[in-house]
Amino acid sequence: MAAAIGARLAGLRVSVLEPRHDPIDKACGEGLMPGALAELERLAVRPHGHPIAGICYRDSSHTAEHRFAGGPGRGVRRTELSRSLHERAGELGVQTLDGRVSGLVQDARGVSTTIDRGAEIRSRWVIGCDGLHSTVRRLAGLDSTTQGRGPQAGRRYGLRRHYRLAPWSDLVEVFWSDGYEVYVTPVDDELVGVAVLGPRGLSVEAAIAGVPALAARLAGALPDGSVAGAGPLRQRVWAHGSGRVLLAGDAAGYLDALTGEGMRIGFAQAAAAVRVIAGAPDGATDLRIGPRAAADYERQWRRASGTANRFTGALLAASRSPLRRAIVPVAERFPVVFRTAVEVIAR
Ligand SMILES: Cc1cc2nc3c(=O)[nH]c(=O)nc-3n(C[C@H](O)[C@H](O)[C@H](O)COP(=O)(O)OP(=O)(O)OC[C@H]3O[C@@H](n4cnc5c(N)ncnc54)[C@H](O)[C@@H]3O)c2cc1C
């Protein structure tokens, strides 16, 4: 939806195709980093939520915290983010169609997309923003063949549950435990989100029980809604576009939610895809337009996501090595290192 809003602001005619479940919810830590908030502001999307002043890492005996230098981020329920994006898209005249992409064929002039194995819509371009298990990615032949292979043991999954209580902190608290991480994000005046990243089979309750300081905070708080899950998180792609089909957000491949940057990067990729499309020649049947745009997008995608992916990759590698136990102690002992890392995430 952010891509659609950006496209309308760039003067393009645009339709959004999405399954009917409005407003959209999903497993997410729901922390909009300052950079993500700035991008939403550029689109004039202003969701309600709870300020996030910075990030705090904790283990059983160490704490490191840093407050964002350039102003806060915001914890925002995904349903509220979805509502505010839809509202803005409606104001701009974005057409929304209910349904799932089930087929996709492109030629030199455009793309024919099949909805729910029935109706077909024709467009000049498609931006696939359909998440971790993207159908558009698969249909465009961009899934890496190694997808789904490799050891099950190393795969990571995400879970999220809300608890009804007033946030006790304006920081996103990340509890590093043995083999998993728990993220606590204030998302409203009386609502706290708990997200867990770790191996398959881990439950939110077991993860919380493994972090006594957090279990004590949540004791007696009522869960709000059910547990949502996502994964496996790692999704590989050959490329981020093929001809007139460009991928943005998790659909464009994903590493891990460890740094809580998914939405910021997704918005930056969506903006890059819109720039490429808005700058491509109009209405021509030249066979080279699609491949040129995909190559241009590949460069812009790397600019939008490269640093973040390298940073997430490095932290992920450390978290899976014997260095894991040193992450929070080092962050506490060397505040300048932690501050630099958090400011990278905040951009
Ligand atoms: C546990 C966890 C915690 C996280 N915490 C954070 C955090 O704190 N901050 C942060 O920035 N990021 C976080 N992330 C990452 C973030 O959630 C994602 O990066 C972000 O949601 C990606 O947005 P997206 O639009 O690409 O995909 P999604 O948000 O998954 O949206 C995909 C959309 O595509 C639709 N769709 C799916 N299939 C089809 C189809 N066939 N046809 C049409 N539509 C379809 C879906 O209904 C959905 O609306 C977290 C992720 C996890 C798993």
The ligand as an ORCA input file, in Angstrom:
! r2SCAN-3c Opt
* xyz 0 1
  C       8.320    -11.557     14.649
  C       8.656    -10.400     13.746
  C       8.950     -9.162     14.288
  C       9.233     -8.077     13.460
  N       9.452     -6.867     14.029
  C       9.621     -5.786     13.245
  C       9.735     -4.480     13.812
  O       9.639     -4.279     15.028
  N       9.924     -3.430     12.973
  C      10.005     -3.596     11.605
  O      10.180     -2.607     10.881
  N       9.891     -4.813     11.054
  C       9.689     -5.913     11.821
  N       9.521     -7.139     11.256
  C       9.575     -7.253      9.790
  C       8.288     -6.717      9.165
  O       7.171     -7.309      9.760
  C       8.283     -6.997      7.663
  O       9.544     -6.696      7.117
  C       7.210     -6.175      6.965
  O       5.932     -6.480      7.452
  C       7.254     -6.446      5.473
  O       6.181     -5.807      4.851
  P       5.640     -6.322      3.451
  O       4.593     -5.343      3.028
  O       6.766     -6.617      2.556
  O       4.976     -7.730      3.759
  P       3.711     -8.059      4.658
  O       3.578     -7.064      5.737
  O       3.823     -9.506      5.001
  O       2.467     -7.844      3.693
  C       2.255     -8.701      2.599
  C       0.847     -8.477      2.073
  O       0.665     -9.241      0.886
  C      -0.613     -9.873      0.938
  N      -0.561    -11.067      0.077
  C       0.033    -12.258      0.360
  N      -0.129    -13.115     -0.678
  C      -0.823    -12.445     -1.634
  C      -1.288    -12.778     -2.952
  N      -1.075    -13.981     -3.492
  N      -1.964    -11.840     -3.642
  C      -2.176    -10.606     -3.123
  N      -1.756    -10.220     -1.898
  C      -1.087    -11.139     -1.167
  C      -0.819    -10.175      2.403
  O      -2.177    -10.330      2.695
  C      -0.236     -8.913      3.057
  O      -1.186     -7.900      3.139
  C       9.246     -8.245     12.048
  C       8.970     -9.494     11.495
  C       8.669    -10.562     12.325
  C       8.345    -11.890     11.717
*
